[in-house]
């Protein structure tokens, strides 16, 4: 056994050697790998403090952006634009009487995670953000599996493109405005182009 192996073994023993007297609960442990001289890998155990955040205790974790709110003037005109013009699907339109508002959600075709909440401005402060939620920067990024199909379709429906199509290192992109002036990227990433046999 090499010096490193002996040292790791002693560390291992010292970490798990505890008095059983008064032990009331079992505590989770993390297993740390050590690569020793000679290429062999051994492990020692380190206990996780009771105060450790959940992220250290959990084996795995998944998060995603489920919804993004866009402030609109009126629900129906926004629904018409996003469904009839952009081809989005209306997922939910529920009236909430307690707040005198509607919960309106639309999603791009065949999208499995991302959704857009169409939120009507409730006061002057919110109304002042309509059409410019990001101070003139592109606000949303709409990925597509066929850029030219959607670009031509949107043009035929009167969508205003403020930046013409361009081939970038990351894909084909153009910038359009929604009905209020928010800027959107219409983007077909390189990977999607390759998946569809495009170059």
Backbone as a ProteinNet text record, in pm:
[ID]
protein_1_A
[PRIMARY]
XXXXXXXXXXXXXXXXXXXXXXXXXXXXXXXXXXXXXXXXXXXXXXXXXXXXXXXXXXXXXXXXXXXXXXXXXXXXXXXXXXXXXXXXXXXXXXXXXXXXXXXXXXXXXXXXXXXXXXXXXXXXXXXXXXXXXXXXXXXXXXXXXXXXXXXXXXXXXXXXXXXXXXXXXXXXXXXXXXXXXXXXXXXXXXXXXXXXXXX
[TERTIARY]
85.8	0	88.9	60.4	141.5	110.3	196.2	174.1	38.3	4.3	-123.8	-240.6	-229	-337.4	-352.5	-238.5	-243	-303.3	-261.5	-312.4	-463.6	-509.7	-652.7	-730.9	-673.1	-741	-754.5	-647.6	-653	-756	-761.3	-861.1	-1000.9	-1018.4	-1148.3	-1188.2	-1092.9	-1122.7	-1157.6	-1082.9	-1105.2	-1240.1	-1287.2	-1414.9	-1533.9	-1520.4	-1636.9	-1630.7	-1518.2	-1507.5	-1575.1	-1691.4	-1766.2	-1817.3	-1840	-1897.5	-2044.1	-2090.2	-2229.9	-2317.1	-2255.4	-2333.1	-2408	-2537.3	-2617.7	-2652.7	-2615.9	-2647.1	-2794.9	-2866.4	-3011.7	-3059.9	-2987.6	-3036.8	-2924.9	-2965	-2869.2	-2852.3	-2727.9	-2702.9	-2654.9	-2691.9	-2647.1	-2497.5	-2438.9	-2295.9	-2269.3	-2164.2	-2115.1	-1990.2	-1975.5	-1858.1	-1764.8	-1645.4	-1546	-1443.3	-1415.8	-1311.7	-1173.2	-1072	-933	-855.2	-786.1	-703.7	-562.9	-519.3	-390.8	-280.5	-155.2	-40.2	-52.1	-35.4	-50.7	-182	-266.4	-388.1	-509.2	-494.1	-607.8	-692.4	-822.1	-911	-976	-967.1	-1038	-1129.2	-1212.4	-1310.3	-1305.8	-1339.6	-1365.9	-1497.6	-1553.4	-1687.2	-1680.4	-1760.6	-1769.1	-1915.7	-1946.4	-2085.9	-2132.4	-2260.8	-2320.9	-2380.6	-2344.8	-2400	-2551.9	-2613.7	-2759	-2808.9	-2724.5	-2764.9	-2737.9	-2688.2	-2654	-2779	-2768.1	-2884	-2931	-3057.1	-3113.8	-3033	-2970.4	-2896.9	-2780.6	-2724	-2612.7	-2663	-2787.7	-2843.3	-2904.8	-2957.1	-3024.8	-2925	-2961.5	-2875.3	-2876.4	-2992.5	-3003.5	-3112.4	-3109.3	-3205.1	-3228.3	-3352.8	-3384.7	-3473.7	-3440.3	-3522.6	-3541.6	-3644	-3666.2	-3748.4	-3736.7	-3820.6	-3953.8	-4056.4	-4186.3	-4265.3	-4264.3	-4343.4	-4269.7	-4292.9	-4242.1	-4361	-4374.3	-4487.7	-4457.5	-4552.6	-4546.9	-4665	-4635.9	-4740.7	-4811.8	-4944.2	-5023.6	-5131.2	-5185.6	-5292.2	-5426.4	-5458.8	-5584.5	-5561.1	-5633.8	-5614.6	-5645.9	-5762.9	-5809.2	-5722.4	-5677.8	-5593.1	-5458.2	-5409.6	-5282.8	-5298.8	-5409.2	-5435	-5442.2	-5512	-5525.6	-5390.1	-5303.5	-5172.7	-5089.4	-5083.4	-4995.5	-5046.7	-5176.8	-5229.6	-5248.1	-5313.9	-5343.9	-5223.6	-5141.2	-5027.3	-4901.7	-4865.7	-4744.4	-4767.1	-4892.4	-4921.5	-4906.7	-4906.2	-4897.8	-5029	-5023.6	-5142.7	-5191.3	-5319.6	-5378.4	-5396.6	-5322.9	-5325.6	-5431.7	-5442.4	-5537.8	-5587	-5714.3	-5775.2	-5880.2	-5837.9	-5924.1	-5945.7	-6070.8	-6102.2	-6087.3	-6021.2	-6002.1	-6081	-6202.7	-6289.2	-6234.6	-6162.1	-6109.1	-6015	-5946.4	-5851.5	-5894.8	-6011.5	-6065.9	-5961.8	-5906.1	-5809.2	-5823.7	-5760.1	-5760.3	-5618.9	-5613.7	-5487.6	-5476.9	-5398.9	-5391.8	-5251	-5243.9	-5114.5	-5115.5	-5011.6	-4992.7	-4855.2	-4839.6	-4712.1	-4681.4	-4553.1	-4516.9	-4559.3	-4575.1	-4618.1	-4525	-4584.9	-4511.6	-4406.4	-4417.3	-4325.9	-4367.5	-4270.1	-4300.8	-4280	-4201.2	-4173	-4206.9	-4153.3	-4168.8	-4309.1	-4360.2	-4492.2	-4486.8	-4581.3	-4588	-4718.4	-4706.2	-4823.4	-4854.3	-4972	-5014.2	-5083.8	-5012.5	-5059.4	-5104	-5231.9	-5282.8	-5232.5	-5187	-5138	-5249.1	-5214.3	-5314.5	-5307.9	-5201.4	-5190	-5100.2	-5083.4	-5004.2	-4857.9	-4804.9	-4665.6	-4644.7	-4732.6	-4721.8	-4748.3	-4844.3	-4876.1	-4758	-4675.8	-4559.7	-4454.6	-4464.7	-4368.4	-4415	-4536.2	-4588.8	-4506.6	-4458	-4381.7	-4234.4	-4192.1	-4050.4	-4007.8	-4023.6	-3992.5	-3842.5	-3761.2	-3616.5	-3536.7	-3601.3	-3529	-3469.7	-3534	-3488.3	-3406.8	-3371.6	-3299.7	-3397.8	-3345.2	-3429.4	-3478.4	-3607	-3670.5	-3684.6	-3734.8	-3762.7	-3688.1	-3658.6	-3586.3	-3670.4	-3726.1	-3813.2	-3732.9	-3704.8	-3629.9	-3724	-3672.9	-3751.5	-3667.9	-3735.1	-3663.6	-3657.3	-3720.9	-3716.1	-3731.4	-3619.8	-3621.7	-3698.9	-3667	-3725.7	-3874.4	-3918.9	-4063.4	-4135.9	-4085.2	-4152.5	-4132.8	-4016	-3989.4	-4086.6	-4102.1	-4192.9	-4338.1	-4371.6	-4508.3	-4540.8	-4448.6	-4471.8	-4480.6	-4394.4	-4400.8	-4536.4	-4587.7	-4717.3	-4832.2	-4810.8	-4915	-4891.7	-4794.8	-4773.9	-4682.1	-4610.9	-4516	-4401.4	-4366.9	-4262.3	-4126	-4034.8	-3897.6	-3811.2	-3747	-3664.7	-3517.9	-3480	-3346.3	-3361.3	-3303.3	-3318.6	-3244.4	-3280.7	-3215.1	-3064.1	-2995.9	-2849.9	-2796.9	-2693.5	-2627.2	-2518.9	-2536.5	-2438.7	-2370.4	-2267.3	-2196.6	-2286.7	-2386.7	-2475.2	-2603.5	-2629.5	-2749.2	-2801.5	-2921	-2986.5	-3086.1	-3080.5	-3159.5	-3210.6	-3328.1	-3383.9	-3461.4	-3481.6	-3550	-3683.3	-3789.3	-3921.3	-3985.4	-4089.2	-4165.3	-4296.7	-4339.1	-4475	-4570.8	-4696.2	-4794.1	-4773.5	-4693.6	-4669.9	-4531.7	-4445.4	-4311.2	-4199.9	-4234.9	-4129.9	-4050.7	-3919.6	-3834.3	-3813.4	-3825.6	-3807	-3701.4	-3617.5	-3531.6	-3608.8	-3614.3	-3656	-3526.2	-3501.8	-3368.9	-3375.8	-3301.2	-3279.3	-3133.3	-3108.5	-2971	-2901.9	-2770.7	-2692.8	-2724	-2739.9	-2764.6	-2894.1	-2998.6	-3124.8	-3112.9	-3030.9	-3008.1	-2939.6	-2842.7	-2771.3	-2863.6	-2951.9	-3044.3	-3138.9	-3165	-3256.2	-3181.6	-3053.6	-2975.2	-2945.9	-2944.2	-2917.7	-2774.9	-2719.6	-2586	-2588.2
-120.2	0	124.6	218.3	339.3	434.1	535.9	637	704.7	740.8	807.5	719.3	588.4	496.8	485.7	474.7	465.3	592.7	709.3	836.5	847	805.8	811.9	717.7	599	502.3	554.6	616.4	672.7	785.8	867.7	975.1	917.5	810.4	742.1	693.7	629.4	576.7	688.9	797.6	907.4	974.1	972.2	1037.9	955.1	821.6	738.9	681.1	706.1	657	755.2	722.7	809.6	726.1	791.2	723.6	698.2	577	542.1	587.8	628.7	669.6	798.4	796.7	915.5	939	846.6	865.7	841.6	941.5	933.3	917.1	979.1	978.7	939.1	888.4	858.9	983.7	1012.6	1130.3	1088.2	1163.4	1128.4	1150.6	1079.1	1091.1	1115	1190.1	1209.7	1125.8	1061.4	978.6	1055.2	1081.4	1157.8	1062.4	1070.5	986.1	1048.5	964.6	1008.4	922.9	984	907.2	897.6	775	752.2	737.1	741	715.2	572.8	552.4	421	406.7	510.5	511.6	450.3	387.5	328.2	435.5	410.7	508.8	446.7	514.7	470.4	583.3	559.3	658.3	674.2	791.8	809.9	882.1	876.2	928.8	1054.8	1152.4	1275.8	1301.9	1323.8	1346.1	1482.5	1490.2	1616.2	1683.2	1808.3	1876	1883.6	1878.4	1888.4	2018.4	2123.5	2254.6	2271.2	2166.5	2178.2	2207.4	2293.5	2324.8	2202	2199.6	2084	2043	2141.4	2111	2016.4	2019.9	1930.6	1793.4	1788	1661.2	1584.8	1656.5	1590.8	1527.5	1413.8	1346	1416.4	1465.8	1534.5	1639.5	1733.8	1843.7	1893.5	1922.5	1977	2098.7	2204.8	2324.6	2367.7	2445.4	2499.6	2626.9	2714	2833.6	2791.3	2790.3	2742.3	2847.1	2970.6	3076.6	3210.1	3291.7	3427.9	3520.1	3626	3716.8	3828.6	3854.2	3969	4059.3	4184.6	4279.3	4325.5	4316.6	4350.4	4453.4	4516.4	4615.6	4547.9	4452.2	4380.1	4232.8	4148.5	4005	3957.4	3994.2	3935.5	3972.4	4097.4	4135.9	4065.5	4044.3	3973.2	3826.1	3765.1	3625.2	3609.3	3700.7	3693.2	3699.9	3790.3	3803.5	3677.2	3631.3	3517.8	3386.5	3369.9	3245	3252.4	3356.3	3365	3406.6	3496.5	3546.7	3462.1	3437.2	3360.6	3209.9	3169.2	3026	2957	3034.5	2975.6	2905.3	2822.5	2751.6	2813.6	2838.1	2889.9	2773.2	2775.8	2666.6	2689	2813.9	2841.8	2985.1	3003	3136	3129.1	3157.2	3142.5	3276.9	3308	3434	3414.7	3511.1	3508.9	3626.1	3601.6	3711.1	3788.7	3721.2	3789.3	3903.2	3889.5	3991.6	4060.1	4022.4	4078.5	4074.4	3957.7	3939.8	3800.5	3780.1	3649.3	3590	3460.5	3387.2	3326.5	3393.7	3356.5	3306.8	3183.6	3122.6	3071.6	3108.8	3058.3	2993	2907	2837.3	2816.3	2818.2	2792	2651.2	2626.9	2494.5	2383.6	2280.9	2161.8	2190.5	2303	2333.6	2252.9	2196.8	2110.5	2177.4	2286.5	2347.8	2496	2573.7	2718.8	2764.1	2857.6	2914.8	3065.6	3134.8	3280.4	3316.7	3393.1	3443.8	3583.3	3601.2	3732.2	3804.2	3901.3	3967.8	4110.8	4138.1	4273.5	4370.9	4487	4590.4	4631.1	4636	4666.2	4810.3	4884.2	5023.6	5098.2	5226.1	5309.4	5266.3	5225.7	5182.2	5061.2	4963.3	4844.4	4879	4967.8	5007.2	5075.1	5142.9	5212.5	5114.8	4988.6	4887.1	4812.2	4832.6	4759	4789.8	4686.5	4702.4	4730.2	4746.9	4778.1	4727.4	4600.3	4543.1	4530.2	4544	4525.8	4647.8	4763	4884.8	4886.8	4819.2	4821.2	4700.7	4615	4492.7	4385.4	4285.1	4170.7	4106	4081.2	4032.1	3880.2	3825	3682.5	3618.7	3489.7	3415.7	3295.4	3303.1	3197.4	3104	2983.6	2885.2	2813.6	2783.4	2713.4	2604.8	2503.2	2397.6	2426.1	2537.4	2576.2	2728.3	2796.9	2943.1	3001.3	2958.4	3020.7	2992.7	2879.8	2852	2954.9	2975.7	3067.1	3212.6	3244.5	3382.3	3424	3340.3	3372.1	3373.7	3282.8	3277.3	3403.1	3446.5	3566.9	3690.5	3697.9	3810.7	3818.6	3706	3703.1	3746.8	3739.7	3779.4	3918.9	3989.1	4127.7	4151.4	4048.5	4067.8	4157	4255.1	4351.3	4300.8	4281.2	4243.5	4369.2	4395.9	4516.5	4488.5	4361.4	4320.9	4202.8	4215.8	4114.7	3986.1	3874.7	3746.5	3754	3687	3687.5	3552.5	3506	3382.4	3416	3365.7	3385.9	3253.1	3259.6	3136.2	3040.3	3093.9	3011.5	2971.2	3028.1	2991.3	3102.3	3082.8	3182.2	3260.3	3394.6	3475.1	3601.1	3646.1	3775.4	3826.6	3957.5	4016.5	4076.6	4041	4096.2	4158.2	4236.7	4300	4227.2	4218.8	4171.3	4289.1	4270	4374.9	4501.4	4491.1	4607.7	4668.9	4597.7	4650.3	4576.2	4476.6	4394.8	4324.5	4316.7	4255.2	4106.6	4029.4	3884.6	3842.7	3749.4	3679	3559.1	3548	3422.8	3352.1	3238.5	3178.1	3028.4	2986.1	2843.2	2815.1	2755.4	2727.8	2630.1	2637.3	2549.8	2403.1	2365.6	2224.9	2176.6	2261.8	2223	2214.1	2301.1	2294.8	2164.7	2123.9	1999	1879.1	1886.5	1775.8	1757	1864.3	1858	1852.9	1823.1	1805.9	1933.8	2049.1	2178	2221.6	2307.1	2361.8	2513.1
0	0	0	-86.3	-97	17.1	29.4	133.5	115.9	-10	-35.5	3.9	-25.1	9.5	160.4	231.1	376.8	436.2	382.1	432.3	411.2	292.9	263.5	353.2	379.7	464.8	606.4	657.2	791.8	798.2	690.5	684.7	688.1	613	607.2	746.4	815.8	948.7	1045.3	1037.7	1131.8	1108.8	984.9	953.9	998	994.5	1027.1	1168.3	1237.9	1374.6	1468.1	1512.6	1603.2	1719.3	1828.1	1943.5	1916.9	1938.1	1915.6	2031.3	2142.1	2258.4	2229	2247.8	2226.5	2080.2	1990.7	1848.6	1828.4	1780.7	1770.1	1626.7	1531.6	1393.9	1299.7	1185.1	1080.2	994.9	955.9	874.3	736.5	633.2	499	483.3	392.7	368.2	220.7	192.3	57.6	39.5	-74.6	-102	-193.7	-146.6	-221.3	-283	-413.9	-471.4	-452.9	-431.1	-428.9	-528.9	-621.6	-714.1	-655.1	-629.2	-564.9	-669	-619.7	-704.7	-756.9	-883.4	-942.1	-1016	-1009.8	-1090.2	-1024.4	-904.6	-837.8	-772.6	-766.6	-705.7	-582.3	-469.2	-350.8	-306.3	-208	-165.1	-13.5	31.9	173.4	189.1	307.4	331.3	415.8	376	452.6	484	609.3	646.4	600.1	568.3	527.7	650	679.3	796.9	791.3	909.3	914.5	854.3	861.4	810.5	661.8	595.5	454.1	372.9	270.1	186.4	111.4	68.6	-1.7	-123.6	-191.5	-313.8	-286.9	-163.2	-129.6	-90.2	-44.5	-2.6	-119.5	-216.7	-328.1	-422.8	-479.6	-574.2	-709.2	-748.2	-876.9	-867.8	-961.4	-958.1	-1098.4	-1131.4	-1262.8	-1246.5	-1318.7	-1320.9	-1465.6	-1489.9	-1623.9	-1612.1	-1713.7	-1720	-1779.9	-1699.4	-1745.8	-1821.2	-1771.3	-1832.8	-1827	-1927.3	-1930.6	-1957.9	-1879.8	-1894.5	-1994	-2080.2	-2170	-2135.6	-2105.9	-2070.2	-2198.2	-2196.4	-2315	-2280.1	-2384.9	-2363.3	-2339.8	-2425.8	-2416.6	-2447.5	-2378.9	-2396.1	-2537.9	-2586.6	-2712.1	-2831.6	-2839.3	-2951.4	-2944.8	-2822.7	-2805.7	-2843.1	-2800.6	-2835.7	-2986.9	-3053.6	-3198.8	-3267.8	-3221.7	-3284.4	-3263.7	-3142	-3113.7	-3172.4	-3181.8	-3237.3	-3389.2	-3437.2	-3580.3	-3664.5	-3609.4	-3686.4	-3665.7	-3539.7	-3511.9	-3508.6	-3501.4	-3502.5	-3368.8	-3260.2	-3127.6	-3093.7	-2990.1	-2943.5	-2813	-2803.3	-2679.7	-2583.6	-2474.1	-2376.6	-2269.7	-2226.9	-2118.7	-2127.8	-2096.9	-2088.4	-1978.2	-1857.7	-1740.5	-1673	-1646.9	-1577.7	-1427.8	-1363.3	-1218.5	-1159.6	-1112.9	-1067	-948.7	-859.4	-741	-778.1	-890.8	-934.6	-1063.7	-1112.5	-1235.6	-1348.5	-1367.8	-1475.5	-1534.1	-1647.5	-1711.7	-1708.3	-1691.4	-1694.9	-1834.8	-1919.9	-2060.8	-2094.3	-2140.2	-2172.9	-2316	-2390.5	-2525.7	-2534.4	-2632	-2647.1	-2794.6	-2832.6	-2971.9	-3012.7	-3141.9	-3188.7	-3139.9	-3081.3	-3036.7	-2929.3	-2862.3	-2752.6	-2629.9	-2560.2	-2445.9	-2310.2	-2306.3	-2176.8	-2170.9	-2264.2	-2255.7	-2292.8	-2215	-2239.8	-2218.5	-2278.6	-2266	-2197.1	-2089.5	-2018.4	-2069.9	-2126	-2174.8	-2059.7	-2002.8	-1881.7	-1913.5	-1897.6	-1923.6	-1817.8	-1865	-1773.5	-1677.4	-1548.9	-1446.9	-1399.3	-1437.3	-1394.1	-1492.7	-1468	-1558.9	-1564.6	-1451.4	-1447	-1537.5	-1527.6	-1612.1	-1758.1	-1781.7	-1919	-1987.4	-1908.5	-1966.3	-2017.8	-1979.1	-2023	-2147.9	-2187.2	-2302.6	-2427.7	-2492.1	-2615.6	-2596.4	-2470.5	-2448.1	-2310.4	-2289	-2158.4	-2133.4	-2238.1	-2222.1	-2265.4	-2274.6	-2308.8	-2447.8	-2541.4	-2679.8	-2722.2	-2629.3	-2664	-2710.2	-2779.2	-2814.7	-2685.9	-2680.8	-2558.7	-2558.2	-2668.2	-2673.6	-2791.1	-2777.1	-2879.7	-2920.5	-3040.6	-3090.6	-3179.9	-3129.2	-3206	-3303.5	-3420.1	-3520.9	-3587.2	-3640.7	-3712.2	-3863	-3905.9	-4048.1	-4057	-4058.6	-4056.8	-4174.8	-4296.2	-4414.7	-4427.5	-4381.7	-4378.4	-4293.8	-4170.1	-4078.4	-4118.3	-4168.9	-4211.6	-4321.6	-4422.7	-4533.8	-4487.5	-4398.9	-4346.7	-4267.7	-4181.8	-4102	-4191.4	-4290.7	-4383.2	-4451.9	-4493.7	-4563.7	-4474.1	-4341.6	-4246.1	-4189.3	-4246.9	-4207.1	-4090.6	-4045.1	-3935.6	-3983.4	-3902.1	-3938.3	-3890.3	-3986.2	-3952.1	-3953.5	-3840.8	-3828.8	-3859.6	-3864.2	-3906.7	-4000.1	-4117.2	-4221	-4183.8	-4246.9	-4217.9	-4235.2	-4146.3	-4150	-4104.2	-4172.1	-4132.2	-4029.7	-3909.7	-3804.1	-3772.9	-3691	-3655.9	-3579.1	-3510.9	-3429.2	-3501.6	-3620.9	-3694.4	-3783.4	-3836.2	-3921.4	-3836.3	-3844.8	-3752.5	-3820.3	-3777.2	-3814.8	-3694.3	-3687.5	-3572.5	-3617.5	-3546.7	-3578.7	-3455.1	-3479.3	-3371.3	-3350.2	-3224.7	-3201.8	-3218.9	-3188.4	-3216.3	-3133.5	-3026.9	-2942.2	-2962.4	-3032.7	-3056.1	-2984.3	-2901.4	-2839.4	-2949.4	-2932.5	-3033.3	-3006.2	-3111.9	-3106.4	-3207.4	-3167.7	-3263.2	-3317.8	-3450.2	-3512.4	-3548.1	-3486.8	-3494.8	-3519.9	-3621.4	-3640.4	-3606.3	-3488.5	-3446.7	-3541.2	-3546.7	-3633.9	-3610	-3484.1	-3452.5	-3515.1	-3510.3	-3571	-3722.3	-3780.3	-3923.9	-3961.9	-3883.1	-3909.3	-3891.4	-3790.4	-3768	-3885.1	-3960.3	-4074.4	-4206.9	-4200.7	-4323.4	-4396	-4324.4	-4386.1	-4351.9	-4436.4	-4411.6	-4427.9
[MASK]
+++++++++++++++++++++++++++++++++++++++++++++++++++++++++++++++++++++++++++++++++++++++++++++++++++++++++++++++++++++++++++++++++++++++++++++++++++++++++++++++++++++++++++++++++++++++++++++++++++++++

